[in-house]
């Protein structure tokens, strides 16, 4: 039932995304109708009703005051400066439209860009979309920075299909200044990887990420460490850790990029999730050998993985190393360590850890009492 619900909410979007970047995923467009979860169209109508109730009102006096401050024959750059200084995004939108109706005035990249950024930052996506349509209607207007901002704010609004369509416009544009760069792909990678909330949906979005990555390489753009880390992270989230390791080993050999701390953190977390503590320990040693310190998520994963596989001494050692490096230990990690220590008959070790946590004031009173109850229950 859970998978059916996930399919219902994600499959149509994923199919269109893969189609937009030139790759069709084998995803069914038909899913059984379910009354337990509101449909996307219903959620959209509810959202639109809420927005209509709280629709902003133009401050006419402030609007006229802003207009009078502009020179008689203002330039697009002067309009962009006025929009930049104005705090009210709704007034900025009306100022932009008012300028469009003035004789002998034409918007250029800077005025389009600042208006889109103002409206996007204010989450006024409908108004922003109106200006984006104006940009798309003028063939000679646009550059990479402008289109990157458009894609970024569309992804923030959750409109991935619209963002990918803007990307396709960049790819097919005759204006070389509009062609995608590595930054364009960064925005799309980050947005796509942030959509999956479980391994199933992450796997689906990963197909689009892979397709975009191949398109980037085929177009002559050399991937950097951020783009490669996105691949590593995507494979880890979709439980394809061996593919993540393959990219890791290709980074320096094929792509002339050196792994950074994020690369190791993603891989260590993925390996620990699969109980592959030997590989995780090897990467941990390699990581520390390069002067990197694992983040809290990696350390928590290591302590949990060592404890669950019965390597209690390594788990305790990793825990104190984590605390020394000022990484935050979550309650689940403490509980797992105490629970698994008792399962292995190491009650004294579990008691000693609890006492040191209390003495060093590493846990609050409530958490300490919960851990003590876990210890007594196991005893």
MIBAKOL-8878 format. One record per residue (C-alpha): residue in one letter; x, y, z. Coordinates in nm, 4 decimals, always signed. Layout:
+---+----------+----------+----------+
| r |        X |        Y |        Z |
+---+----------+----------+----------+
| a |        X |        Y |        Z |
...
+---+----------+----------+----------+
# end
This chain:
+---+----------+----------+----------+
| r |        X |        Y |        Z |
+---+----------+----------+----------+
| x |  +0.0000 |  +0.0000 |  +0.0000 |
| x |  +0.2821 |  +0.2395 |  +0.0828 |
| x |  +0.4522 |  +0.1750 |  -0.2518 |
| x |  +0.1233 |  +0.2362 |  -0.4368 |
| x |  +0.0820 |  +0.5716 |  -0.2632 |
| x |  +0.4390 |  +0.6692 |  -0.3456 |
| x |  +0.3890 |  +0.5698 |  -0.7068 |
| x |  +0.0692 |  +0.7701 |  -0.7253 |
| x |  +0.2366 |  +1.0904 |  -0.6048 |
| x |  +0.5685 |  +1.0631 |  -0.7861 |
| x |  +0.5411 |  +0.8518 |  -1.1021 |
| x |  +0.3768 |  +1.1019 |  -1.3364 |
| x |  +0.6339 |  +1.3674 |  -1.2494 |
| x |  +0.9257 |  +1.1265 |  -1.2801 |
| x |  +0.8103 |  +1.0013 |  -1.6194 |
| x |  +0.7883 |  +1.3554 |  -1.7542 |
| x |  +1.1268 |  +1.4467 |  -1.6055 |
| x |  +1.3006 |  +1.1559 |  -1.7746 |
| x |  +1.1205 |  +1.2370 |  -2.0985 |
| x |  +1.2335 |  +1.5993 |  -2.0750 |
| x |  +1.6017 |  +1.5126 |  -2.0482 |
| x |  +1.5883 |  +1.2623 |  -2.3317 |
| x |  +1.5491 |  +0.9399 |  -2.1354 |
| x |  +1.2268 |  +0.7458 |  -2.0821 |
| x |  +1.2013 |  +0.5524 |  -1.7578 |
| x |  +0.9903 |  +0.2382 |  -1.7463 |
| x |  +0.7304 |  +0.3805 |  -1.5108 |
| x |  +0.3595 |  +0.3196 |  -1.5416 |
| x |  +0.1434 |  +0.6276 |  -1.5836 |
| x |  -0.1579 |  +0.4434 |  -1.4429 |
| x |  -0.2031 |  +0.3965 |  -1.0736 |
| x |  -0.5118 |  +0.2907 |  -0.8778 |
| x |  -0.7122 |  +0.5816 |  -0.7416 |
| x |  -0.6967 |  +0.6197 |  -0.3664 |
| x |  -0.9234 |  +0.8313 |  -0.1494 |
| x |  -0.6963 |  +0.8125 |  +0.1514 |
| x |  -0.4589 |  +1.0823 |  +0.0224 |
| x |  -0.5760 |  +1.4093 |  -0.1424 |
| x |  -0.4889 |  +1.4295 |  -0.5099 |
| x |  -0.2331 |  +1.6783 |  -0.6323 |
| x |  -0.4985 |  +1.8853 |  -0.8123 |
| x |  -0.7046 |  +1.9063 |  -0.4932 |
| x |  -0.4016 |  +2.0166 |  -0.2924 |
| x |  -0.3267 |  +2.2777 |  -0.5576 |
| x |  -0.6817 |  +2.4159 |  -0.5456 |
| x |  -0.6694 |  +2.4358 |  -0.1663 |
| x |  -0.3360 |  +2.6155 |  -0.1863 |
| x |  -0.4698 |  +2.8613 |  -0.4445 |
| x |  -0.7707 |  +2.9394 |  -0.2255 |
| x |  -0.5431 |  +3.0163 |  +0.0683 |
| x |  -0.3297 |  +3.2414 |  -0.1489 |
| x |  -0.6322 |  +3.4271 |  -0.2825 |
| x |  -0.7442 |  +3.5019 |  +0.0728 |
| x |  -0.4052 |  +3.6502 |  +0.1644 |
| x |  -0.3446 |  +3.8238 |  -0.1692 |
| x |  -0.1176 |  +4.1293 |  -0.1215 |
| x |  -0.2495 |  +4.4809 |  -0.1870 |
| x |  -0.0505 |  +4.7391 |  -0.3766 |
| x |  +0.0510 |  +5.0455 |  -0.1772 |
| x |  -0.0465 |  +5.3128 |  -0.4312 |
| x |  +0.1233 |  +5.6041 |  -0.2561 |
| x |  +0.4489 |  +5.4128 |  -0.2212 |
| x |  +0.4213 |  +5.3022 |  -0.5826 |
| x |  +0.3822 |  +5.6608 |  -0.7061 |
| x |  +0.6669 |  +5.7751 |  -0.4849 |
| x |  +0.8971 |  +5.5090 |  -0.6341 |
| x |  +0.8015 |  +5.6133 |  -0.9874 |
| x |  +0.8780 |  +5.9813 |  -0.9215 |
| x |  +1.2282 |  +5.8901 |  -0.8062 |
| x |  +1.3116 |  +5.7443 |  -1.1472 |
| x |  +1.4734 |  +5.9739 |  -1.4090 |
| x |  +1.2495 |  +6.0858 |  -1.6975 |
| x |  +1.4186 |  +5.8512 |  -1.9418 |
| x |  +1.5347 |  +5.5806 |  -1.7067 |
| x |  +1.7483 |  +5.2928 |  -1.8277 |
| x |  +1.6995 |  +4.9230 |  -1.7490 |
| x |  +1.9969 |  +4.9469 |  -1.5148 |
| x |  +1.8341 |  +5.2328 |  -1.3231 |
| x |  +1.5095 |  +5.0361 |  -1.3024 |
| x |  +1.7016 |  +4.7343 |  -1.1732 |
| x |  +1.8583 |  +4.9537 |  -0.9018 |
| x |  +1.5140 |  +5.0817 |  -0.7991 |
| x |  +1.3762 |  +4.7276 |  -0.7761 |
| x |  +1.6799 |  +4.6205 |  -0.5757 |
| x |  +1.6246 |  +4.8951 |  -0.3166 |
| x |  +1.2513 |  +4.8289 |  -0.2866 |
| x |  +1.1546 |  +4.5893 |  -0.0061 |
| x |  +0.7962 |  +4.5163 |  -0.1174 |
| x |  +0.8114 |  +4.2409 |  -0.3850 |
| x |  +0.4495 |  +4.3039 |  -0.4936 |
| x |  +0.5334 |  +4.6677 |  -0.5611 |
| x |  +0.8410 |  +4.5526 |  -0.7551 |
| x |  +0.6196 |  +4.3382 |  -0.9762 |
| x |  +0.3909 |  +4.6337 |  -1.0564 |
| x |  +0.6904 |  +4.8594 |  -1.1105 |
| x |  +0.8328 |  +4.6111 |  -1.3600 |
| x |  +0.5011 |  +4.5918 |  -1.5492 |
| x |  +0.4611 |  +4.9689 |  -1.5420 |
| x |  +0.8075 |  +5.0100 |  -1.6956 |
| x |  +0.7154 |  +4.7624 |  -1.9698 |
| x |  +0.4372 |  +4.9980 |  -2.0845 |
| x |  +0.6552 |  +5.3077 |  -2.1074 |
| x |  +0.7474 |  +5.4321 |  -2.4580 |
| x |  +1.1026 |  +5.3763 |  -2.5788 |
| x |  +1.1759 |  +5.1397 |  -2.2888 |
| x |  +1.2741 |  +4.7764 |  -2.3257 |
| x |  +1.3801 |  +4.5377 |  -2.0541 |
| x |  +1.7221 |  +4.3746 |  -2.0701 |
| x |  +1.8814 |  +4.0885 |  -1.8794 |
| x |  +1.9520 |  +4.2870 |  -1.5620 |
| x |  +1.5932 |  +4.4132 |  -1.5143 |
| x |  +1.4462 |  +4.0710 |  -1.5876 |
| x |  +1.6966 |  +3.9087 |  -1.3527 |
| x |  +1.6441 |  +4.1303 |  -1.0508 |
| x |  +1.2643 |  +4.1107 |  -1.0830 |
| x |  +1.2724 |  +3.7319 |  -1.0985 |
| x |  +1.5047 |  +3.7133 |  -0.8005 |
| x |  +1.2841 |  +3.9477 |  -0.5955 |
| x |  +0.9677 |  +3.7532 |  -0.6691 |
| x |  +1.1322 |  +3.4128 |  -0.6336 |
| x |  +1.2819 |  +3.4999 |  -0.2958 |
| x |  +0.9352 |  +3.6159 |  -0.1828 |
| x |  +0.7799 |  +3.2896 |  -0.3114 |
| x |  +0.5536 |  +3.4839 |  -0.5459 |
| x |  +0.5911 |  +3.2138 |  -0.8080 |
| x |  +0.2821 |  +3.3014 |  -1.0143 |
| x |  +0.4058 |  +3.6571 |  -1.0676 |
| x |  +0.7556 |  +3.5276 |  -1.1333 |
| x |  +0.6168 |  +3.2877 |  -1.3938 |
| x |  +0.4576 |  +3.5806 |  -1.5776 |
| x |  +0.7975 |  +3.7472 |  -1.6131 |
| x |  +0.9627 |  +3.4197 |  -1.7116 |
| x |  +0.7145 |  +3.3836 |  -1.9965 |
| x |  +0.8135 |  +3.7315 |  -2.1135 |
| x |  +1.1784 |  +3.6270 |  -2.1102 |
| x |  +1.1055 |  +3.3163 |  -2.3149 |
| x |  +0.9077 |  +3.5153 |  -2.5704 |
| x |  +1.2046 |  +3.7394 |  -2.6578 |
| x |  +1.4586 |  +3.5334 |  -2.8501 |
| x |  +1.7671 |  +3.7515 |  -2.7999 |
| x |  +1.7119 |  +3.8009 |  -2.4235 |
| x |  +1.8740 |  +3.5796 |  -2.1624 |
| x |  +2.2044 |  +3.4523 |  -2.0343 |
| x |  +2.3253 |  +3.1668 |  -1.8201 |
| x |  +2.2934 |  +3.3559 |  -1.4884 |
| x |  +1.9358 |  +3.4609 |  -1.5622 |
| x |  +1.8229 |  +3.1118 |  -1.6598 |
| x |  +2.0037 |  +2.9546 |  -1.3657 |
| x |  +1.8074 |  +3.1802 |  -1.1303 |
| x |  +1.4827 |  +3.0828 |  -1.3030 |
| x |  +1.5631 |  +2.7130 |  -1.2678 |
| x |  +1.6669 |  +2.7581 |  -0.9046 |
| x |  +1.3428 |  +2.9269 |  -0.7995 |
| x |  +1.1294 |  +2.6794 |  -0.9921 |
| x |  +1.3013 |  +2.3955 |  -0.8067 |
| x |  +1.2434 |  +2.5776 |  -0.4776 |
| x |  +0.8758 |  +2.5948 |  -0.5706 |
| x |  +0.8736 |  +2.2204 |  -0.6413 |
| x |  +0.8077 |  +2.2767 |  -1.0126 |
| x |  +1.0661 |  +2.0340 |  -1.1451 |
| x |  +0.8935 |  +1.9857 |  -1.4807 |
| x |  +0.8992 |  +2.3610 |  -1.5408 |
| x |  +1.2649 |  +2.3774 |  -1.4344 |
| x |  +1.3631 |  +2.0992 |  -1.6751 |
| x |  +1.1731 |  +2.2712 |  -1.9572 |
| x |  +1.3763 |  +2.5872 |  -1.8936 |
| x |  +1.6875 |  +2.3694 |  -1.9044 |
| x |  +1.5805 |  +2.2297 |  -2.2412 |
| x |  +1.5296 |  +2.5845 |  -2.3656 |
| x |  +1.8880 |  +2.6625 |  -2.2646 |
| x |  +2.0191 |  +2.3542 |  -2.4447 |
| x |  +1.8400 |  +2.4352 |  -2.7715 |
| x |  +1.8946 |  +2.8126 |  -2.7606 |
| x |  +2.0878 |  +2.9690 |  -3.0500 |
| x |  +2.2252 |  +3.2253 |  -2.8031 |
| x |  +2.5515 |  +3.0760 |  -2.6779 |
| x |  +2.5323 |  +3.2883 |  -2.3616 |
| x |  +2.2272 |  +3.0861 |  -2.2580 |
| x |  +2.3847 |  +2.7419 |  -2.2787 |
| x |  +2.3948 |  +2.5385 |  -1.9547 |
| x |  +2.7123 |  +2.5361 |  -1.7506 |
| x |  +2.8268 |  +2.3218 |  -1.4614 |
| x |  +2.6296 |  +2.5525 |  -1.2265 |
| x |  +2.3072 |  +2.4739 |  -1.4118 |
| x |  +2.3600 |  +2.1034 |  -1.3567 |
| x |  +2.4472 |  +2.1644 |  -0.9912 |
| x |  +2.1062 |  +2.3261 |  -0.9339 |
| x |  +1.9208 |  +2.0406 |  -1.1026 |
| x |  +2.1223 |  +1.7668 |  -0.9275 |
| x |  +2.0614 |  +1.9202 |  -0.5858 |
| x |  +1.6893 |  +1.9646 |  -0.6511 |
| x |  +1.6401 |  +1.6101 |  -0.7790 |
| x |  +1.8316 |  +1.4473 |  -0.4953 |
| x |  +1.6321 |  +1.6475 |  -0.2425 |
| x |  +1.3019 |  +1.5076 |  -0.3694 |
| x |  +1.3420 |  +1.1462 |  -0.2582 |
| x |  +1.2334 |  +1.0706 |  +0.0972 |
| x |  +1.2981 |  +0.6954 |  +0.0763 |
| x |  +1.5063 |  +0.4529 |  -0.1274 |
| x |  +1.2269 |  +0.3842 |  -0.3772 |
| x |  +1.1672 |  +0.7454 |  -0.4814 |
| x |  +1.5415 |  +0.8198 |  -0.4628 |
| x |  +1.5996 |  +0.5387 |  -0.7111 |
| x |  +1.3440 |  +0.6875 |  -0.9498 |
| x |  +1.4906 |  +1.0377 |  -0.9361 |
| x |  +1.8390 |  +0.8906 |  -0.9665 |
| x |  +1.7533 |  +0.7790 |  -1.3197 |
| x |  +1.7016 |  +1.1430 |  -1.4150 |
| x |  +2.0255 |  +1.2450 |  -1.2415 |
| x |  +2.2188 |  +0.9804 |  -1.4349 |
| x |  +2.0661 |  +1.0956 |  -1.7618 |
| x |  +2.1539 |  +1.4581 |  -1.6896 |
| x |  +2.5071 |  +1.3617 |  -1.5908 |
| x |  +2.5624 |  +1.1765 |  -1.9191 |
| x |  +2.4204 |  +1.4710 |  -2.1106 |
| x |  +2.6570 |  +1.7054 |  -1.9255 |
| x |  +2.9622 |  +1.4942 |  -2.0092 |
| x |  +2.8521 |  +1.4471 |  -2.3716 |
| x |  +2.8181 |  +1.8243 |  -2.4117 |
| x |  +3.1834 |  +1.8698 |  -2.3159 |
| x |  +3.1378 |  +1.9940 |  -1.9593 |
| x |  +3.3876 |  +1.8338 |  -1.7227 |
| x |  +3.2229 |  +1.7227 |  -1.3968 |
| x |  +3.3626 |  +1.8673 |  -1.0764 |
| x |  +3.3672 |  +1.7160 |  -0.7301 |
| x |  +3.0199 |  +1.8535 |  -0.6472 |
| x |  +2.8622 |  +1.6858 |  -0.9508 |
| x |  +3.0400 |  +1.3584 |  -0.8762 |
| x |  +2.9372 |  +1.3758 |  -0.5119 |
| x |  +2.5774 |  +1.4150 |  -0.6281 |
| x |  +2.6120 |  +1.0851 |  -0.8134 |
| x |  +2.7673 |  +0.9209 |  -0.5081 |
| x |  +2.4944 |  +1.0563 |  -0.2798 |
| x |  +2.2190 |  +0.9527 |  -0.5203 |
| x |  +2.3480 |  +0.5970 |  -0.5458 |
| x |  +2.3776 |  +0.5751 |  -0.1664 |
| x |  +2.0234 |  +0.7053 |  -0.1142 |
| x |  +1.8893 |  +0.4543 |  -0.3660 |
| x |  +2.0852 |  +0.1706 |  -0.1953 |
| x |  +2.3239 |  +0.1176 |  -0.4908 |
| x |  +2.6384 |  +0.1485 |  -0.2810 |
| x |  +2.8563 |  -0.0497 |  -0.5234 |
| x |  +2.7744 |  +0.2035 |  -0.7971 |
| x |  +2.8665 |  +0.4811 |  -0.5531 |
| x |  +3.2012 |  +0.3096 |  -0.4880 |
| x |  +3.2570 |  +0.2813 |  -0.8637 |
| x |  +3.2177 |  +0.6578 |  -0.9044 |
| x |  +3.4464 |  +0.7088 |  -0.6036 |
| x |  +3.7246 |  +0.5034 |  -0.7632 |
| x |  +3.6784 |  +0.6819 |  -1.0975 |
| x |  +3.7009 |  +1.0318 |  -0.9513 |
| x |  +4.0771 |  +1.0743 |  -0.9662 |
| x |  +4.1450 |  +0.8330 |  -1.2536 |
| x |  +3.8733 |  +0.9269 |  -1.5029 |
| x |  +3.7551 |  +1.2732 |  -1.3976 |
| x |  +4.0751 |  +1.4160 |  -1.2435 |
| x |  +3.8926 |  +1.5102 |  -0.9212 |
| x |  +3.9954 |  +1.4321 |  -0.5675 |
| x |  +3.7298 |  +1.3083 |  -0.3210 |
| x |  +3.6517 |  +1.5452 |  -0.0365 |
| x |  +3.5037 |  +1.4910 |  +0.3084 |
| x |  +3.1481 |  +1.4812 |  +0.1711 |
| x |  +3.2411 |  +1.1939 |  -0.0602 |
| x |  +3.3664 |  +0.9849 |  +0.2293 |
| x |  +3.0720 |  +1.0769 |  +0.4508 |
| x |  +2.8182 |  +0.9617 |  +0.1905 |
| x |  +3.0017 |  +0.6340 |  +0.1324 |
| x |  +3.0581 |  +0.5554 |  +0.5012 |
| x |  +2.6912 |  +0.6120 |  +0.5754 |
| x |  +2.5878 |  +0.3900 |  +0.2840 |
| x |  +2.8245 |  +0.1089 |  +0.3774 |
| x |  +2.7161 |  +0.1176 |  +0.7421 |
| x |  +2.3506 |  +0.1017 |  +0.6371 |
| x |  +2.4315 |  -0.2305 |  +0.4672 |
| x |  +2.6372 |  -0.3597 |  +0.7605 |
| x |  +2.9636 |  -0.3515 |  +0.5614 |
| x |  +3.1764 |  -0.2407 |  +0.8527 |
| x |  +3.5056 |  -0.3660 |  +0.7079 |
| x |  +3.4738 |  -0.1399 |  +0.4011 |
| x |  +3.3458 |  +0.1450 |  +0.6162 |
| x |  +3.6470 |  +0.1160 |  +0.8490 |
| x |  +3.8849 |  +0.1204 |  +0.5517 |
| x |  +3.7288 |  +0.4381 |  +0.4177 |
| x |  +3.7311 |  +0.5922 |  +0.7660 |
| x |  +4.1049 |  +0.5341 |  +0.7988 |
| x |  +4.1663 |  +0.6686 |  +0.4480 |
| x |  +3.9534 |  +0.9713 |  +0.5271 |
| x |  +4.1379 |  +1.0515 |  +0.8493 |
| x |  +4.4679 |  +0.9953 |  +0.6702 |
| x |  +4.3799 |  +1.2838 |  +0.4411 |
| x |  +4.3024 |  +1.5110 |  +0.7339 |
| x |  +3.9223 |  +1.4921 |  +0.7063 |
| x |  +3.6966 |  +1.4522 |  +1.0089 |
| x |  +3.3721 |  +1.2565 |  +0.9594 |
| x |  +3.0500 |  +1.4436 |  +1.0191 |
| x |  +2.7946 |  +1.3510 |  +1.2835 |
| x |  +2.5870 |  +1.1367 |  +1.0488 |
| x |  +2.8888 |  +0.9242 |  +0.9538 |
| x |  +2.9986 |  +0.8796 |  +1.3151 |
| x |  +2.6471 |  +0.7849 |  +1.4268 |
| x |  +2.6253 |  +0.5346 |  +1.1426 |
| x |  +2.9627 |  +0.3849 |  +1.2375 |
| x |  +2.8780 |  +0.3457 |  +1.6063 |
| x |  +2.5419 |  +0.1871 |  +1.5232 |
| x |  +2.6915 |  -0.0453 |  +1.2611 |
| x |  +2.9758 |  -0.1602 |  +1.4883 |
| x |  +2.7327 |  -0.2244 |  +1.7739 |
| x |  +2.4836 |  -0.4146 |  +1.5595 |
| x |  +2.7559 |  -0.6406 |  +1.4193 |
| x |  +2.8844 |  -0.7194 |  +1.7698 |
| x |  +3.2004 |  -0.5052 |  +1.7497 |
| x |  +3.1303 |  -0.3374 |  +2.0825 |
| x |  +3.4878 |  -0.2264 |  +2.1547 |
| x |  +3.5137 |  -0.0544 |  +1.8166 |
| x |  +3.1738 |  +0.1054 |  +1.8717 |
| x |  +3.2776 |  +0.2480 |  +2.2093 |
| x |  +3.6106 |  +0.3679 |  +2.0694 |
| x |  +3.4306 |  +0.5372 |  +1.7799 |
| x |  +3.1836 |  +0.6960 |  +2.0221 |
| x |  +3.4541 |  +0.8655 |  +2.2298 |
| x |  +3.6387 |  +0.9715 |  +1.9149 |
| x |  +3.3143 |  +1.1255 |  +1.7945 |
| x |  +3.2672 |  +1.3170 |  +2.1187 |
| x |  +3.6286 |  +1.4405 |  +2.1114 |
| x |  +3.5687 |  +1.5781 |  +1.7620 |
| x |  +3.2627 |  +1.7694 |  +1.8891 |
| x |  +3.0148 |  +1.5704 |  +1.6829 |
| x |  +2.6584 |  +1.5392 |  +1.8142 |
| x |  +2.5560 |  +1.1884 |  +1.9211 |
| x |  +2.1862 |  +1.1143 |  +1.8801 |
| x |  +1.9831 |  +0.9193 |  +2.1349 |
| x |  +1.9332 |  +0.6211 |  +1.9005 |
| x |  +2.3090 |  +0.5722 |  +1.8862 |
| x |  +2.3396 |  +0.5692 |  +2.2660 |
| x |  +2.0470 |  +0.3314 |  +2.2974 |
| x |  +2.1785 |  +0.0954 |  +2.0302 |
| x |  +2.5202 |  +0.0832 |  +2.1954 |
| x |  +2.3739 |  +0.0073 |  +2.5411 |
| x |  +2.1261 |  -0.2457 |  +2.4036 |
| x |  +2.3781 |  -0.4344 |  +2.1925 |
| x |  +2.6411 |  -0.4307 |  +2.4691 |
| x |  +2.3932 |  -0.6073 |  +2.6950 |
| x |  +2.3049 |  -0.8563 |  +2.4226 |
| x |  +2.6722 |  -0.9502 |  +2.4013 |
| x |  +2.6923 |  -0.9877 |  +2.7790 |
| x |  +2.9045 |  -0.6749 |  +2.8268 |
| x |  +2.6944 |  -0.5237 |  +3.1035 |
| x |  +2.9945 |  -0.3677 |  +3.2766 |
| x |  +3.0922 |  -0.1878 |  +2.9546 |
| x |  +2.7397 |  -0.0545 |  +2.9114 |
| x |  +2.7286 |  +0.0627 |  +3.2737 |
| x |  +3.0696 |  +0.2315 |  +3.2416 |
| x |  +2.9590 |  +0.4164 |  +2.9283 |
| x |  +2.6446 |  +0.5379 |  +3.1004 |
| x |  +2.8372 |  +0.6626 |  +3.4036 |
| x |  +3.0847 |  +0.8523 |  +3.1861 |
| x |  +2.7991 |  +1.0084 |  +2.9912 |
| x |  +2.6477 |  +1.1254 |  +3.3193 |
| x |  +2.9758 |  +1.2531 |  +3.4618 |
| x |  +3.0653 |  +1.4431 |  +3.1453 |
| x |  +2.7061 |  +1.5697 |  +3.1185 |
| x |  +2.6801 |  +1.4509 |  +2.7605 |
| x |  +2.3123 |  +1.3620 |  +2.7947 |
| x |  +2.0292 |  +1.5354 |  +2.9747 |
| x |  +1.8514 |  +1.3832 |  +3.2741 |
| x |  +1.5572 |  +1.2511 |  +3.0744 |
| x |  +1.7785 |  +1.0755 |  +2.8186 |
| x |  +1.9987 |  +0.9315 |  +3.0927 |
| x |  +1.7001 |  +0.7831 |  +3.2730 |
| x |  +1.5724 |  +0.6290 |  +2.9505 |
| x |  +1.9131 |  +0.4690 |  +2.8884 |
| x |  +1.9224 |  +0.3363 |  +3.2446 |
| x |  +1.5801 |  +0.1820 |  +3.1909 |
| x |  +1.7097 |  +0.0141 |  +2.8741 |
| x |  +2.0019 |  -0.1275 |  +3.0740 |
| x |  +1.7789 |  -0.2543 |  +3.3536 |
| x |  +1.5366 |  -0.4084 |  +3.1055 |
| x |  +1.8176 |  -0.5981 |  +2.9352 |
| x |  +1.9557 |  -0.7099 |  +3.2711 |
+---+----------+----------+----------+
# end
